[in-house]
Amino acid sequence: YQVAYPLGLTEDGVWQECSGGLHGHWPEDVFAEYVHDLARSLPGAIVVVERNVGSAVLTKLRELGTPNVYRHRHRDQTGKQYMQLGFPMTAATKRVAITDTQRMLRDGELALVDEVLRAELSEYEWKVREVARGMEQVTNIAGAPERAGAHDDKVAGLMLAVQGIVRAEARLDSPVQMRV
């Protein structure tokens, strides 16, 4: 599933869902076109795509000339820094993304109205694994519970949106910011 989660900044300074996001199962190039159209309809939009699984989406967004696609500061093996399209969702960055999302919700900086998203958030969990002598250990993997019908697509989209908010180096003039 692909998710585009548009968030807008209200007059009260709270980030809130806006303009009905995208959530569905489409081929990556089709989803990229939907995101491109959504980004063009929201002045000053910032588009955050997960780099690990979104390379086809990022390639298509680049081809379409989509404005303001998020670039993540990356350091190569020699220590040279450069900007790379997309947000890298690794075990370490996922932990940070979860923490940032929890903080924004707790501090009232983020308001959610989407019932499906709220349901996914209520079930989102850290995975555990059994280790020696029947003890369990929390892993670096988090997500939907392992049962039929459980999803975390919207949670992942929201976490990417939050990273766009937290990590944006330059705020744009428009009060509407979109995160994918």
C-alpha positions as CSV (number, residue, x, y, z in Angstrom):
1,Y,0.0,0.0,0.0
2,Q,1.1,3.6,-0.7
3,V,0.1,6.5,1.5
4,A,0.4,10.2,1.0
5,Y,-0.3,12.1,4.2
6,P,-0.9,15.8,3.7
7,L,-0.6,17.8,6.9
8,G,-1.3,21.5,7.2
9,L,-0.3,24.0,9.9
10,T,-3.4,25.5,11.6
11,E,-3.6,29.1,12.9
12,D,-3.1,27.6,16.4
13,G,0.3,26.1,15.3
14,V,-1.0,22.5,15.3
15,W,-0.2,20.2,12.4
16,Q,-3.4,18.6,11.2
17,E,-4.6,16.4,8.3
18,C,-5.7,18.3,5.3
19,S,-7.1,17.8,1.8
20,G,-7.8,14.1,2.0
21,G,-4.6,12.1,1.6
22,L,-4.0,9.2,-0.7
23,H,-4.2,5.6,0.6
24,G,-4.4,2.7,-1.7
25,H,-2.7,-0.1,-3.7
26,W,-1.3,1.3,-6.9
27,P,1.7,0.7,-9.1
28,E,4.6,2.9,-7.9
29,D,4.6,5.1,-11.1
30,V,0.8,5.7,-10.8
31,F,1.1,6.6,-7.1
32,A,4.0,9.0,-8.0
33,E,1.7,10.7,-10.5
34,Y,-1.0,11.1,-7.8
35,V,1.5,12.5,-5.4
36,H,2.8,14.9,-8.1
37,D,-0.7,16.2,-8.7
38,L,-1.4,16.5,-5.0
39,A,1.9,18.3,-4.4
40,R,1.2,20.7,-7.3
41,S,-2.2,21.5,-5.8
42,L,-0.7,22.5,-2.4
43,P,1.5,25.5,-2.7
44,G,4.7,25.1,-0.8
45,A,4.3,21.4,-0.4
46,I,7.2,19.2,0.9
47,V,7.1,15.6,-0.3
48,V,8.7,13.0,1.9
49,V,9.1,9.5,0.4
50,E,10.7,6.5,2.1
51,R,13.9,5.9,0.2
52,N,14.2,2.2,1.0
53,V,11.0,1.1,-0.7
54,G,10.2,4.2,-2.7
55,S,13.0,4.3,-5.2
56,A,10.6,3.8,-8.2
57,V,8.3,6.6,-6.7
58,L,11.3,8.9,-6.3
59,T,12.5,8.2,-9.8
60,K,9.1,9.0,-11.3
61,L,8.8,12.2,-9.1
62,R,12.2,13.3,-10.4
63,E,11.1,12.7,-14.0
64,L,7.8,14.6,-13.5
65,G,9.7,17.5,-12.0
66,T,7.8,17.4,-8.7
67,P,8.8,20.4,-6.6
68,N,10.2,20.2,-3.0
69,V,10.9,16.5,-2.8
70,Y,12.6,15.9,0.6
71,R,16.3,15.3,0.5
72,H,18.1,13.7,3.4
73,R,21.6,14.7,4.5
74,H,23.8,11.6,3.9
75,R,27.5,11.0,4.7
76,D,29.4,8.5,2.6
77,Q,32.2,6.2,3.8
78,T,34.8,9.0,3.2
79,G,32.9,11.4,5.4
80,K,31.7,13.6,2.4
81,Q,28.2,14.9,2.9
82,Y,25.6,15.1,0.2
83,M,21.8,15.3,-0.1
84,Q,20.0,12.2,-1.2
85,L,16.3,12.0,-2.3
86,G,14.0,10.4,0.2
87,F,14.0,9.6,3.9
88,P,16.0,6.4,4.9
89,M,13.8,4.3,7.2
90,T,16.3,2.2,9.0
91,A,16.1,0.6,12.5
92,A,17.8,3.7,14.0
93,T,15.7,6.3,12.0
94,K,12.5,4.4,12.6
95,R,13.1,4.6,16.4
96,V,13.6,8.4,16.0
97,A,10.5,8.7,13.8
98,I,8.4,6.9,16.4
99,T,9.8,9.0,19.2
100,D,9.2,12.3,17.3
101,T,5.6,11.2,16.4
102,Q,4.9,10.3,20.0
103,R,6.3,13.6,21.3
104,M,4.3,15.7,18.8
105,L,1.1,13.8,19.7
106,R,1.8,14.1,23.5
107,D,2.7,17.8,23.3
108,G,-0.4,18.6,21.2
109,E,1.6,19.7,18.1
110,L,-0.2,17.1,16.0
111,A,-4.0,16.6,15.7
112,L,-5.4,13.5,14.1
113,V,-9.0,13.0,12.9
114,D,-8.6,10.0,10.5
115,E,-10.3,7.0,12.3
116,V,-8.3,4.4,10.3
117,L,-5.0,6.1,11.3
118,R,-6.1,6.3,14.9
119,A,-6.9,2.6,14.9
120,E,-3.6,1.7,13.4
121,L,-1.8,3.8,16.0
122,S,-3.6,2.1,18.8
123,E,-2.3,-1.3,17.6
124,Y,1.2,-0.2,16.5
125,E,3.7,-2.2,18.6
126,W,7.3,-3.1,19.1
127,K,8.0,-6.7,18.1
128,V,9.4,-9.1,20.6
129,R,11.3,-12.3,20.2
130,E,11.9,-15.2,22.5
131,V,15.4,-15.6,23.8
132,A,17.0,-18.2,26.1
133,R,14.9,-19.6,29.0
134,G,11.6,-18.3,27.8
135,M,12.4,-14.6,28.2
136,E,11.3,-12.1,25.6
137,Q,13.3,-9.2,24.2
138,V,12.1,-6.1,22.3
139,T,13.5,-5.9,18.9
140,N,14.3,-3.0,16.6
141,I,11.3,-3.9,14.5
142,A,8.0,-2.1,15.0
143,G,4.7,-2.3,13.2
144,A,1.2,-3.7,13.0
145,P,0.4,-6.8,15.0
146,E,1.0,-10.1,13.2
147,R,-2.6,-11.0,12.5
148,A,-4.8,-10.9,9.4
149,G,-6.2,-7.5,8.6
150,A,-3.7,-5.5,10.7
151,H,-2.0,-2.7,8.9
152,D,0.5,0.1,9.7
153,D,0.6,1.9,6.3
154,K,-1.0,5.2,7.5
155,V,1.3,5.1,10.6
156,A,4.3,4.8,8.4
157,G,3.0,7.7,6.2
158,L,2.4,9.8,9.3
159,M,5.9,9.1,10.6
160,L,7.4,10.2,7.3
161,A,5.3,13.4,7.5
162,V,6.5,14.1,11.0
163,Q,10.1,13.7,9.9
164,G,9.5,16.2,7.1
165,I,8.2,18.6,9.8
166,V,11.0,18.0,12.3
167,R,13.8,17.9,9.8
168,A,12.9,20.6,7.3
169,E,15.8,23.0,7.2
170,A,14.0,25.8,5.4
171,R,10.4,26.6,6.1
172,L,8.5,27.7,3.0
173,D,6.3,30.8,2.8
174,S,3.0,28.8,2.5
175,P,1.3,27.6,5.6
176,V,0.4,24.4,3.9
177,Q,3.1,21.7,4.1
178,M,2.5,18.3,2.7
179,R,4.4,15.2,3.7
180,V,4.3,11.9,2.0
